[in-house]
Amino acid sequence: MKDKKKKCPSCFGIIDIVFPKTDDGLRTTPEACFECPHKTECLRSALKELGGLKVREEFVDRAYESGMIGFLDRWSQKKVLSRKIKEQSTKTGKV
């Protein structure tokens, strides 16, 4: 695994670089990332990290606001994400 990361660009797995918010508040992948051979693995890695879990919370909130999920689904998903965020921040020492 370490060998793979050495071959990857310095932006690998950094959520604010590989999946930044646009002016309208939505997230999108930059054009440069589409040409990168590591794009799928990079985005997956970014979404597993602390910042990625917070992005998933944004997705849940947006789905609730648009009526795609109900209150209980939102509560359940946010509870799971909150637990994962707490675990991740304990591991990394970040809050």
C-alpha positions as CSV (number, residue, x, y, z in Angstrom):
1,M,0.0,0.0,0.0
2,K,2.8,2.4,0.8
3,D,4.3,1.8,-2.7
4,K,1.0,2.9,-4.3
5,K,0.9,6.1,-2.3
6,K,4.5,6.9,-3.3
7,K,3.5,6.8,-7.0
8,C,0.4,8.9,-6.4
9,P,0.4,12.7,-6.7
10,S,0.7,14.9,-3.6
11,C,-3.0,15.7,-3.8
12,F,-4.0,12.0,-3.4
13,G,-6.9,11.6,-1.0
14,I,-7.3,15.3,0.1
15,I,-11.0,15.9,-0.1
16,D,-10.8,19.7,-0.5
17,I,-8.6,19.3,-3.6
18,V,-10.1,16.2,-5.3
19,F,-13.8,17.0,-4.5
20,P,-14.0,20.8,-3.6
21,K,-17.2,22.8,-3.1
22,T,-18.1,25.1,-6.0
23,D,-19.6,28.5,-5.6
24,D,-23.2,27.1,-5.5
25,G,-22.3,24.9,-2.5
26,L,-22.2,21.6,-4.4
27,R,-19.1,19.5,-4.8
28,T,-17.6,18.5,-8.1
29,T,-14.4,16.8,-9.3
30,P,-11.9,19.1,-11.0
31,E,-11.2,18.5,-14.7
32,A,-7.5,17.7,-13.9
33,C,-8.6,14.8,-11.8
34,F,-10.5,13.1,-14.7
35,E,-7.2,12.6,-16.4
36,C,-5.4,11.1,-13.4
37,P,-5.1,7.3,-13.4
38,H,-5.6,7.3,-9.6
39,K,-8.9,9.2,-9.6
40,T,-11.2,6.4,-8.4
41,E,-8.9,5.1,-5.7
42,C,-8.1,8.7,-4.7
43,L,-11.7,9.7,-4.2
44,R,-12.5,6.6,-2.3
45,S,-9.6,7.2,0.0
46,A,-10.7,10.8,0.5
47,L,-14.2,9.8,1.4
48,K,-13.0,7.4,4.0
49,E,-11.0,10.1,5.9
50,L,-12.5,12.6,8.4
51,G,-13.2,15.2,5.7
52,G,-14.9,12.7,3.6
53,L,-17.2,11.6,6.4
54,K,-18.3,15.2,6.8
55,V,-19.0,15.3,3.1
56,R,-21.2,12.3,3.5
57,E,-23.1,14.2,6.2
58,E,-23.7,17.0,3.7
59,F,-25.1,14.4,1.3
60,V,-27.5,13.1,4.0
61,D,-28.6,16.6,4.9
62,R,-29.2,17.5,1.2
63,A,-31.2,14.3,0.7
64,Y,-33.4,15.1,3.7
65,E,-33.9,18.7,2.6
66,S,-35.0,17.5,-0.9
67,G,-37.4,14.9,0.5
68,M,-35.4,11.9,-0.7
69,I,-35.1,10.4,2.8
70,G,-37.3,10.8,5.9
71,F,-36.5,12.0,9.4
72,L,-35.7,8.5,10.8
73,D,-33.4,7.6,7.9
74,R,-31.6,11.0,8.3
75,W,-31.2,10.5,12.0
76,S,-29.9,6.9,11.6
77,Q,-27.4,7.8,8.9
78,K,-26.2,10.9,10.8
79,K,-25.8,8.8,14.0
80,V,-23.6,6.2,12.1
81,L,-21.6,9.0,10.5
82,S,-21.2,10.8,13.8
83,R,-19.8,7.7,15.4
84,K,-17.4,7.1,12.5
85,I,-16.2,10.8,12.7
86,K,-15.6,10.4,16.4
87,E,-13.6,7.3,15.9
88,Q,-11.6,8.8,13.0
89,S,-10.9,12.0,15.0
90,T,-9.7,9.9,17.9
91,K,-7.3,8.0,15.7
92,T,-5.9,11.1,14.0
93,G,-6.0,13.4,17.0
94,K,-8.1,15.9,15.0
95,V,-11.5,17.3,16.1
